[in-house]
Amino acid sequence: MRNQVDYLGFTLTPEEIQPQKKKVEAIQQIAEPRKKRELR
């Protein structure tokens, strides 16, 4: 029996639900906006 399942960007286990590491890393790699226009 599987102890974890990846579903909709999350890893589900009997104990917890966590975002997938590769998704979190991708978000952390995005450059921070420096101007108001970049926020749009």
Backbone hydrogen bonds in HBPLUS format (Angstrom, degrees):
<---DONOR---> <-ACCEPTOR-->    atom                        ^
c    i                          cat <-CA-CA->   ^        H-A-AA   ^      H-
h    n   atom  resd res      DA  || num        DHA   H-A  angle D-A-AA Bond
n    s   type  num  typ     dist DA aas  dist angle  dist       angle   num
A0005-VAL N   A0012-LEU O   2.90 MM   7  5.17 149.1  1.99 141.8 152.0     1
A0012-LEU N   A0005-VAL O   2.73 MM   7  5.17 173.3  1.73 160.7 160.3     2
A0007-TYR N   A0010-PHE O   2.77 MM   3  5.31 161.1  1.81 156.1 162.5     3
A0010-PHE N   A0007-TYR O   2.99 MM   3  5.31 154.4  2.05 113.3 121.6     4
A0020-GLN N   A0009-GLY O   2.95 MM  11  5.63 164.0  1.98 142.0 138.8     5
A0011-THR N   A0018-GLN O   2.65 MM   7  5.27 166.3  1.67 165.6 170.6     6
A0018-GLN N   A0011-THR O   3.03 MM   7  5.27 166.0  2.05 146.7 150.7     7
A0013-THR N   A0016-GLU O   2.91 MM   3  5.33 163.1  1.94 173.4 174.0     8
A0023-LYS N   A0020-GLN O   3.08 MM   3  5.41 128.7  2.36 105.7 118.7     9
A0024-VAL N   A0020-GLN O   3.17 MM   4  6.53 157.4  2.22 153.7 160.2    10
A0025-GLU N   A0021-LYS O   2.94 MM   4  6.13 164.9  1.96 155.6 159.6    11
A0026-ALA N   A0022-LYS O   3.12 MM   4  6.17 151.4  2.20 135.2 142.4    12
A0027-ILE N   A0023-LYS O   3.16 MM   4  6.43 155.2  2.23 145.7 151.4    13
A0028-GLN N   A0024-VAL O   3.01 MM   4  6.28 155.5  2.07 150.0 157.1    14
A0029-GLN N   A0025-GLU O   3.14 MM   4  6.32 130.4  2.39 140.6 152.5    15
A0029-GLN N   A0026-ALA O   3.27 MM   3  5.22 137.9  2.46  94.2 105.4    16
A0030-ILE N   A0027-ILE O   3.24 MM   3  5.53 157.8  2.30 107.4 113.8    17
A0038-GLU N   A0035-LYS O   3.13 MM   3  5.45 134.5  2.35 104.6 115.7    18
A0039-LEU N   A0036-LYS O   3.02 MM   3  5.47 154.0  2.09 112.0 120.1    19
A0040-ARG N   A0037-ARG O   3.24 MM   3  5.68 158.7  2.29 110.4 116.4    20
